[in-house]
Amino acid sequence: MGQYPILQLWVRYGDGIAMAVASLVILVGFWGVAVHGNWVWLVVAGVFASFGYLLIRSYAELVRLVTDMLLPK
């Protein structure tokens, strides 16, 4: 699998990338609350963070599945 560095990255750090992106979206929600004073920013950020986390995490799992099934060990 040494020929595929991006696949290695997703297999190794896919869950961490998903968590980092979701955390960043939540931080943007807190920033929106601090700047605009409206708590709707945090609610919307929470919804987008949840959806983004699930989307990226599922992509990481699909990459793991494909690498386990198709690439020689």
N, C-alpha and C positions, 0 to 999 in steps of 0.2 A: 504494500500500500504506500510505499515511499514515493511512488510516482504521482500521487494525488494529494498535495499538501492542503488544499482547501477541504477535502473530505476528512483528512486527519484533524483539521481544526474543528470542524463541526462535530465529529465523533467525540473528541476530547473535551471541547469547551462549549458545546451546544446549549446545555442547560444553564451554564453561567452567562452566556450571551443573552439568553432569554430573560434571565433574572436582571441583568444589567439594563437591558432596554426597558423592562417594566419599571424598574426603579427610577430610571431617568424620566420616564413619562410622569410618574408620581411626583418627582421633584419639580417638573414643569408645572404641575397642578398647584403645588405649594407656592411656586413663584407667582402664578396667576392670582392666587389668593392674596399674597403679600402686596402685589402691585395694584390690583384692581379692587381688593376688598370684597370679592364675591366668592362665596363658597361653592358655587356651581362649577367653577374651574376644577376644584378638587374632585368633585363627583364625576365630572366628564373624564378627567384624567384617570380616575380609578377604573372606569368602564373601558377606556382605551388601553390601559395597562393590562387589564385582565385579558382582553381579546388579543392583544399583541403577544402576551406571554404564551397563551395557548397556541397561537399560530406559529410562533418561532419554535416552541417546544415540540410541536408536532412535526415541523420540518426537520428538526434535529433527530427525532426518532425515525423518520423516514430515511434519512441519510444513514443512520446506524443499521437499519434493516437492509438497505440496498448494499452497503459495504459488507455486511455479514453474509448475505446470500450470493453476491456476484463476484466479489473480489477474492482472489486466492490469498490464503493466509501465509 
